[in-house]
């Protein structure tokens, strides 16, 4: 959840991002492998004739150890990346380094898109990567989350989210197709920034982040309904 600081003309607020960073994933993988091997050796020394039961028990223990390691690393090993709102500035920061800055007092372009997430042990089949970009004079702040199709429909401004396709067939270049090509280029550029410096949020924080933008920056944010 967001953390509130001292009030200002625009209330200061910060969203922690990238809770499941590469270090967390690395610890999880190592814990599972080491936990499975150690558990198998320990259990097989006690029950030498266990066979498949020993393997199954070792895997179960490894899963529990991995969940524990995942919880501890997310709690005590933060990414140090955050989206910060201070006055009229919106910043993506990593520690003391600013990785993106938007002046919310000026006009800001909002892009929203989604696509089906790649298969992953932690991502159920059919879930979406949902993303949005704040763009101003070539500067981007991109945030995203991974949600189920049902939860996607409940997100603020989901009706504005365009389905992003990495590969598009060439069409005849009439006026409509040129507009579609222009929209696709904008989305492709924003998706590139998501891959480079995108900030991943929990579904809860992503929802709160969009709500905060819509409630605070009414001059350039569209209404939810």
N, C-alpha and C positions, 0 to 999 in steps of 0.2 A: 504494500500500500504506500501511497505517497507520504512524504514527511513534510509537515508545515513548518515554516520558519517565521521570523518576525514579519509583521504586515508591512506593506509598502503601497505605493500607488496601485500596482498590480501585486496581489499577495504572492510572496515568494513560495515556490513549491518545487520539489525535486522528486523525480522518479528514478529509482535504481533500475538499471538495465543489465542485460547479459548475465543473469544470475547463474545460468548454466553455461559458463564459459569453457574454453578448451581445457583449462586446468581441472575443472570439475569432472569433465568427461574422461580425461586421462586417468584421474584417480579412480573413477568408477570402473574403467576397464581393467586397470591393474588389480584393484581389489577383487573383482570377480575371478580373474585368472588365478591369482595367488590364493584366494580363498577356496576356490574349487580344488586346486591341487593339494593344499594343506589339509583341507577337510577330508579329501579322499584318502590321503596317507594316514591320517589319524584314525578314521573310521575303519579302514581296512586292517589296521594293526590290531584293532579291538575285535572286529568281526572279519576274519580273513576269508571266510566263505560267503561273504555278502553278495558278491557279483553285481548285478544290475541295481540291486537295492542300495548298495554302497555308493554307486555312481549317482543315483537319484538323490540320495541324502546329501551327498557332497554338493550337488548343484543347488539344492534348496538352501543349504547353509550359505553358499556363496551369494545367492540372491539376497538373503537377509543382510549379509555383511555389506553388500553393495548399496542397498537402500540406506543403511546406517552411514556409510561413508559419504553417500550423496547428500544426506541431510546435514552432516557435519561440515562438509566442504562448502555448501551453499551458505551455511550460517556464518562460518568463520573465515572464509576465503572469498570476499566479494571481488567483483570485477573492477571496482573503482571507476566504472563508467556510469554516467547519469545524464538525464535530461533535466536542465535547470531553467526555471523561469525567474528572472530578476528584473524588476521594472518592466520595460518594454522589450527586453532581450530574451530570446529563447536560445539556449546553448546546449550542445552535446559536448560533454567534457569527459576526459579520461585522466583522472587525478587532477593535476594542475594544468593540463594541456587542453585547449579548446579545439575540438575536431569539427565543429560546425557552429555558425552563429546566424540567427535570423532576427532582424529588427521588426518586431510585431507591430510597431506604430506605422510602418509602411505597408504597401500592398504585398501580400504573400499568396503564392499559387499553391493550391492543395491538389495532390494527385492521390488517388486511392485505387488499389488493385488487389487481386487475389489469384491464386492458382493452387492446384492440388499438390500437397506436399509429397516429396519423395518417400519411398518406403524406408522405414527406420524402426528399430525395435521399440522406441519410445513414442512413435507416432502411429496411431491407428490408420488403417487404410481408408482413404476417402476424405481425410481431414485437409483443411486449407492452410496455406500460408497467406495471411492477410497483412497488407502493408499500406503505409501512407507516407507521402513525402511532402515536407514543407520546402518550397523552392523560392528563392529570391536572388535575382541577378546571378544565376549559375551556382549559388550556394544551396546545399541540400542538408536537411536533417530528416533521416528516414528511420521510422520505427516499424516494427512488425511483431506478429504473434502467430501462434499455431492454434487453430480452433476447429471444432467440429462443424459440419454444415449447419446444424441447428443453432449453435451458438453464434455462428457467423451472421445469421439472419437477425439476431438480437443486438448486434453491435451498432453503435451510433453511425448514421450515414452509410450503412451497408448498401443502400440502394444506389449510391454513387460509385461503388467499387466496380472497376472494370475487370473482366476476366483476362488475365495475361497469358499469352501463348508464346512460347519461345520461338516456334517456327511457324511462319505464315506463308501460305501459298500466294504466289504473285497473281494479281487481278488486273483487269483492264483499268487503266488510269483515268477513269472519269472523275467528276468532282467529288462524289461520295468516297471513292477509293482513296483519293488524295488526302481527304480529311482523316480517314481511318489510318492511312500510312503515317500522317503527322502525329496522331494520337499514339500510335504504336511506338514511334521513335521516342516520344516523351516518356512513355512507360518503360521502354527499354533502357533509357538513360537513368531513370529513377531506380530501376531494378539493378542496374550496374552499381549504383551507389549503395543499395541495400547489401549487395554482396561484399562491397569493400568496407563500408563503415556503418552498416545498418545496426540499429540498437534493438535487441530482442527484449520484449516485455512479456510478463505473464498476462494471461487473458484478462484478469481482473484489472491490472494496471493499464493495459491497452485501452480497455473500456473507459476507465477513469480519465486517462490522458485525452482521449477524443472528446469526452464530456467537458473537460476543463477548457480545451481549445474552443469548443462551440459556445460555451457560456461566457468566455472571457473576451474573445476576439471576434465580435459580431460584425465588424466592418468587412472582413474578408472570409470568415468561416461561414459555410452554408448552414441553414437551419436543419435540425434533424428531421423535421416533418413539415 
